[in-house]
Amino acid sequence: MDQRMKTHGDFGWCDLLTEDPGKARDFYTEVIGWNTEIVDIGKGPYTVMKIGDRPVAGMMAKPAEAAQAPTMWTCYVTVDDVDARAAKAAAAGGAVIVAPTDIPSVGRMAVIQDPTGGAIGIITYAGGDG
């Protein structure tokens, strides 16, 4: 596991939710030079973007519950305890946009929003030190 995925407060991952993952994949492989691997995460195909063999980001089709959301990147900050940090966000005047959710073989994630409207993902990786 990459050190950035273990360190509390460090950015560990970014996801793109899009209406056209194939078109986005083609764009990023041409422009940035990422190679890709398509995996099944239980909610349909998920494209992992890589530099060589190292995963750096991912993308998937927007799920039905996010159909009205714009196509956008979400970056995730590694935290020690997703549930506790989501509760702190709400208590500090923010909001929990996506409740803490398990991602099989990855960890547990949530999306929070600060009082000014900025949204960010938080994640605790399985087997990570957080």
C-alpha positions as CSV (number, residue, x, y, z in Angstrom):
1,M,0.0,0.0,0.0
2,D,1.3,3.4,-1.0
3,Q,2.4,5.5,2.0
4,R,0.0,8.3,1.1
5,M,-2.9,5.8,1.6
6,K,-1.7,5.2,5.2
7,T,-1.0,8.7,6.4
8,H,-3.8,10.5,8.2
9,G,-4.4,13.8,6.5
10,D,-2.7,12.9,3.2
11,F,-4.5,12.8,-0.2
12,G,-4.7,9.1,-1.1
13,W,-7.0,8.8,-4.1
14,C,-9.2,10.6,-6.7
15,D,-12.3,9.3,-8.4
16,L,-14.0,10.6,-11.5
17,L,-17.8,10.0,-11.7
18,T,-18.9,10.5,-15.3
19,E,-21.7,9.8,-17.8
20,D,-19.2,8.4,-20.3
21,P,-16.3,6.5,-18.7
22,G,-15.0,5.2,-22.0
23,K,-14.7,8.7,-23.5
24,A,-13.0,9.9,-20.3
25,R,-10.7,6.9,-20.2
26,D,-9.6,7.6,-23.8
27,F,-9.0,11.3,-23.0
28,Y,-6.9,10.7,-20.0
29,T,-4.8,7.8,-21.5
30,E,-4.0,10.1,-24.5
31,V,-3.5,13.4,-22.6
32,I,-1.8,12.1,-19.4
33,G,-0.5,8.8,-20.6
34,W,-2.2,6.7,-17.9
35,N,-2.8,3.0,-18.6
36,T,-6.0,1.4,-17.3
37,E,-7.4,-1.7,-15.8
38,I,-11.1,-2.4,-15.5
39,V,-12.2,-4.1,-12.3
40,D,-15.6,-5.1,-10.9
41,I,-16.3,-3.4,-7.6
42,G,-19.8,-4.8,-7.2
43,K,-21.5,-1.6,-8.5
44,G,-20.4,-2.1,-12.1
45,P,-17.1,-1.7,-13.9
46,Y,-14.5,0.6,-12.3
47,T,-11.5,1.8,-14.3
48,V,-8.3,2.1,-12.4
49,M,-5.8,4.6,-13.9
50,K,-2.1,3.7,-13.5
51,I,1.4,4.9,-14.0
52,G,3.1,1.7,-14.9
53,D,1.7,-0.8,-12.4
54,R,1.0,1.8,-9.7
55,P,-2.7,2.8,-9.3
56,V,-3.2,6.6,-9.1
57,A,-6.9,7.3,-9.7
58,G,-10.1,5.7,-10.7
59,M,-13.3,6.4,-12.6
60,M,-16.8,4.9,-13.0
61,A,-20.2,5.7,-14.5
62,K,-22.3,7.8,-12.2
63,P,-24.6,5.6,-10.2
64,A,-28.4,6.2,-10.4
65,E,-28.4,7.9,-7.1
66,A,-25.9,10.5,-8.4
67,A,-27.6,11.0,-11.8
68,Q,-28.2,14.7,-11.1
69,A,-24.7,15.3,-9.9
70,P,-22.3,17.0,-12.4
71,T,-19.4,15.0,-13.9
72,M,-16.6,15.7,-11.4
73,W,-13.5,14.5,-9.7
74,T,-13.6,13.8,-6.0
75,C,-10.3,13.5,-4.1
76,Y,-10.1,11.5,-0.9
77,V,-8.0,12.4,2.2
78,T,-6.9,9.4,4.3
79,V,-8.3,9.6,7.9
80,D,-7.9,7.4,10.9
81,D,-11.6,6.8,11.4
82,V,-14.2,7.6,8.7
83,D,-17.2,7.4,11.0
84,A,-15.7,9.6,13.7
85,R,-14.4,12.2,11.2
86,A,-17.8,12.3,9.4
87,A,-19.5,13.0,12.8
88,K,-16.9,15.7,13.5
89,A,-17.7,17.3,10.1
90,A,-21.4,17.5,10.9
91,A,-20.7,18.8,14.5
92,A,-18.4,21.5,13.1
93,G,-21.1,23.0,10.9
94,G,-20.5,20.9,7.8
95,A,-22.6,18.1,6.3
96,V,-22.2,14.4,5.4
97,I,-23.0,14.2,1.7
98,V,-22.3,10.4,1.4
99,A,-22.6,8.5,4.6
100,P,-19.8,6.2,5.6
101,T,-19.8,3.3,3.3
102,D,-17.7,0.1,3.0
103,I,-15.9,-0.6,-0.2
104,P,-15.0,-4.3,-0.4
105,S,-11.3,-5.0,-0.3
106,V,-10.5,-1.2,-0.1
107,G,-11.8,0.3,3.1
108,R,-14.5,2.7,4.3
109,M,-15.3,6.1,2.8
110,A,-17.6,9.1,3.1
111,V,-18.0,12.5,1.4
112,I,-18.3,15.5,3.6
113,Q,-19.0,19.2,2.9
114,D,-17.5,22.1,4.7
115,P,-19.6,25.1,5.8
116,T,-18.7,27.0,2.7
117,G,-19.9,24.2,0.4
118,G,-16.6,22.5,-0.5
119,A,-17.0,18.8,-0.7
120,I,-14.2,16.2,-0.2
121,G,-13.9,12.5,0.3
122,I,-12.5,10.9,3.4
123,I,-11.3,7.3,3.5
124,T,-9.8,4.8,5.9
125,Y,-8.1,2.0,3.9
126,A,-8.4,-1.6,5.0
127,G,-5.1,-2.6,6.5
128,G,-3.9,1.0,6.6
129,D,-2.5,2.8,9.7
130,G,-4.7,5.8,9.1
